[in-house]
């Protein structure tokens, strides 16, 4: 029963990652409608709030907005740090060192998450899971570069911001796991997006771009993107975390985002990807499967011996 619950949790995280992966399509469409990257970030979170609010009130009434002090603090940190500052760091890194370099740096997130999970949750990684981490990063590098590493850009500030973005992305899993241990996952998502909207509004200054909210094309793509990549994705992500899944595995499962983003770019935006890129996709998918396998080690086998000296399988 517990195993089925965990599998369901990882499935929710994978679906959330997939919805985040198609988020780039909506951002592109909003950009084509005249929105800046700061405005797309603000709109994607701010316009997700009405749907979440209606859902919470319809399901639980005013009690749906009740949250613990710990949950509120975690929501503020999630919204400001892992959504607001993360977005600013990543976008600036992309400008300074390019999309490929910044994406690779951001997808060091599974490594950061694994380190923090070991420190905060006392999780232990087996040898093959460490290999899956390395495989995930290697696959990401192949996919976003197409094997052409010569075009990667080097900039001290750009690299630093890319690393910060990766750390904050990894931190979101740790904070989310802490927050959902006592509060409703939908309530957590609402407050996180609320504080993220406040943080991004400080930089985007939506009051200077009110004409966008009279643009039908912008409203269509922003509401659609907010509903899928904002509302549904974050609800599923927090719901998955609340099911007791390992933080160290979660970020790798969520890395399906970059695979979906690449595939969506090919089919929806007519972007090109070479054979090496497809190999990278296969490697990343393999790492996701590997991290979720339960491969007994020699130590596990020794633990499986019962008092009578007979072997019992460990699940």
Secondary structure as GFF3:
##gff-version 3
##sequence-region A 1 315
A	DSSP	alpha_helix	2	21	.	.	.	ID=ss1
A	DSSP	alpha_helix	23	32	.	.	.	ID=ss2
A	DSSP	alpha_helix	37	60	.	.	.	ID=ss3
A	DSSP	three_ten_helix	61	65	.	.	.	ID=ss4
A	DSSP	alpha_helix	69	77	.	.	.	ID=ss5
A	DSSP	pi_helix	78	85	.	.	.	ID=ss6
A	DSSP	alpha_helix	86	97	.	.	.	ID=ss7
A	DSSP	alpha_helix	99	106	.	.	.	ID=ss8
A	DSSP	alpha_helix	109	120	.	.	.	ID=ss9
A	DSSP	alpha_helix	127	145	.	.	.	ID=ss10
A	DSSP	three_ten_helix	149	151	.	.	.	ID=ss11
A	DSSP	alpha_helix	156	179	.	.	.	ID=ss12
A	DSSP	alpha_helix	185	204	.	.	.	ID=ss13
A	DSSP	three_ten_helix	206	208	.	.	.	ID=ss14
A	DSSP	three_ten_helix	210	214	.	.	.	ID=ss15
A	DSSP	alpha_helix	216	225	.	.	.	ID=ss16
A	DSSP	pi_helix	226	232	.	.	.	ID=ss17
A	DSSP	alpha_helix	233	241	.	.	.	ID=ss18
A	DSSP	alpha_helix	247	254	.	.	.	ID=ss19
A	DSSP	alpha_helix	256	268	.	.	.	ID=ss20
A	DSSP	alpha_helix	275	291	.	.	.	ID=ss21
A	DSSP	alpha_helix	298	303	.	.	.	ID=ss22
###
